Amino acid sequence: MSKKYLVITGGSRGIGLATAKLFLEQEFQVINLSRNLCPLPDVVNIQIDLAAKGFEENLKQELLPKLEYSERVILVHNAARLDKDNVENIQANNLRDILEINMVAPTILNQIVMPKMSKGSAIIYVGSTLSEKAVPGAFSYVTSKHAAVGLMRATCQDLIDRGIHTACVCPGFTDTPMLRNHLNHDETIIEQIKTMNAQNRLIEASEIAQTIYFAATNPVINGAIIHANMGQKER
């Protein structure tokens, strides 16, 4: 049995599902942490709400025994929440929930998993093009995705002598259920979005998965922000 492990949040659909599939193909054991189950039969699912207070105690009991004999662990912080909000109407409770998922939970997961991470392991944050720019109407998402860059850079510096590398992969507009739901499945808007990059199409989730895998398996990429957006047109 392989002693290489992928621990991923939000592996039930979209980029997370594509990433789980790719790592399985590369003979990793895959553990998904999310509220919904990953449909891939070889994935181990631990159902958990990353916004819930105190989730870490139950997670430790379920996750750590599964990593008992691990030799290399890739931790991918992929779970995210995308709301329609702005600086004037953002509700404090909603902002707290989003920051719990996008900022606090990754920090807690790092602390849980790092004792099992040997040299050659990696921590990958999934950011966004909006990790370094902003658009109107996505206040909480933009704020939390900017924070992902800070989390990654701080992680890199704190683990500088551990042989564990880290990166922040920042996808552009990717064809996922989250994006389509956010756009209310409006094909007119989707077609407009396709024109906003050099390839005039949406990115496939599998393309982001390949970028995550490359970053996770190449220690030379450490403390790096990787924009995977096909060259977005600047407006």
ABEGO torsion letter per residue (X at the ends): XBABBBBBBGAABEAAAAAAAAAAAAGBBBBBBBABBBABAABBBBBBBAABBGAAAAAAAAAAAAAAABABBBBBBABBBBBBBBAAABBAAAAAAAAAAAAAAAAAAAAAAAAABBBGBBBBBBBBAAAABBBBGAAAAAAAAAAAAAAAAAAAAAAAAAGBBBBBBBBBBBBBAAAAAAAGGBAAAAAAAAAABAAGBBBBAAAAAAAAAAAAABAABBGBBBBBAGGBBBX
